[in-house]
Amino acid sequence: SNGRLVFGAGNICNHFFSVDFLTEVVVPKMSTMFHLAHKKIPYAGEDGKPVKPESNNGVKLEAFIFDVFPMSSRIAILETFREEEFAPVKNAPGTASDSPDSARSMVNLLCRKWVEKAGGKIDGDANAVVEVSPLVSYAGEGLTERVAGKTISAPCHLE
């Protein structure tokens, strides 16, 4: 009601578990992890054609990756900036968000920020891609020696 977010974080579902944890803790408890979920489940009608129900007509058993968190004796959460760590690609090219185009744009902006922070200048169209190879820098570190006081023409790939 006041315009502020109710939740200030999200989960991008990048989780790391040891094989021992999964086999020794999670698998033995899997039968207790399921939740009942009332769903609209498509089915074949009398004429054999698919029917999409308008209301819930079935129950599914669901389990979520989050259900294993309480089973862990050690857990850590990393908070990051979305524009630095999360550029999903789940929509077709040309789509405004979560597309190859939007991911490319986010990587371009991030790499440009790294180069400029390291003292480099970028010449060219702002949409021309500047990419820093992860073999050169993972998060902008180590770029000063390569770019400080230099002008880089975009598009370019620093490798």
GIJOJO-V872256 format. One record per residue. N is the residue number from 1. RES is the residue in one letter. PSI is psi in radians with two decimals (* if undefined). Layout:
N:RES:PSI  N:RES:PSI
This chain:
1:S:-0.48  2:N:0.07  3:G:-0.06  4:R:2.66  5:L:2.50  6:V:-0.72  7:F:2.38  8:G:0.20  9:A:2.85  10:G:3.03  11:N:2.07  12:I:0.11  13:C:0.71  14:N:1.79  15:H:2.55  16:F:2.15  17:F:2.56  18:S:2.66  19:V:-0.69  20:D:-0.78  21:F:-0.79  22:L:-0.80  23:T:-0.59  24:E:-0.47  25:V:-0.89  26:V:-0.92  27:V:-0.80  28:P:-0.38  29:K:0.07  30:M:-0.60  31:S:-0.31  32:T:0.00  33:M:-0.23  34:F:2.53  35:H:2.53  36:L:2.30  37:A:2.11  38:H:2.18  39:K:2.80  40:K:1.88  41:I:2.05  42:P:2.64  43:Y:2.95  44:A:2.22  45:G:3.13  46:E:-0.59  47:D:0.05  48:G:-0.07  49:K:2.60  50:P:2.43  51:V:2.24  52:K:1.93  53:P:2.64  54:E:-0.28  55:S:2.94  56:N:2.30  57:N:0.13  58:G:3.04  59:V:2.36  60:K:2.61  61:L:2.20  62:E:2.62  63:A:2.58  64:F:2.69  65:I:-0.57  66:F:-0.37  67:D:-0.33  68:V:-0.23  69:F:-0.83  70:P:-0.30  71:M:-0.27  72:S:2.48  73:S:-0.25  74:R:2.28  75:I:2.52  76:A:2.59  77:I:2.31  78:L:2.18  79:E:2.27  80:T:2.97  81:F:2.27  82:R:-0.80  83:E:-0.20  84:E:-0.39  85:E:-0.12  86:F:1.77  87:A:1.35  88:P:2.63  89:V:1.77  90:K:0.01  91:N:2.86  92:A:2.70  93:P:2.51  94:G:-0.25  95:T:2.52  96:A:-0.54  97:S:2.74  98:D:0.72  99:S:2.96  100:P:-0.63  101:D:-0.81  102:S:-0.62  103:A:-0.76  104:R:-0.75  105:S:-0.73  106:M:-0.73  107:V:-0.73  108:N:-0.88  109:L:-0.72  110:L:-0.82  111:C:-0.67  112:R:-0.74  113:K:-0.76  114:W:-0.82  115:V:-0.80  116:E:-0.67  117:K:-0.52  118:A:0.07  119:G:0.16  120:G:2.78  121:K:2.52  122:I:2.19  123:D:2.55  124:G:3.11  125:D:2.37  126:A:-0.39  127:N:-0.14  128:A:2.23  129:V:2.27  130:V:2.13  131:E:2.37  132:V:2.11  133:S:2.44  134:P:-0.22  135:L:-0.32  136:V:-0.80  137:S:2.38  138:Y:-0.60  139:A:0.53  140:G:-0.17  141:E:2.64  142:G:0.12  143:L:-0.38  144:T:-0.83  145:E:-0.56  146:R:-0.55  147:V:-0.29  148:A:2.23  149:G:0.07  150:K:2.70  151:T:2.22  152:I:2.32  153:S:2.18  154:A:2.50  155:P:2.66  156:C:2.79  157:H:1.90  158:L:2.00  159:E:*
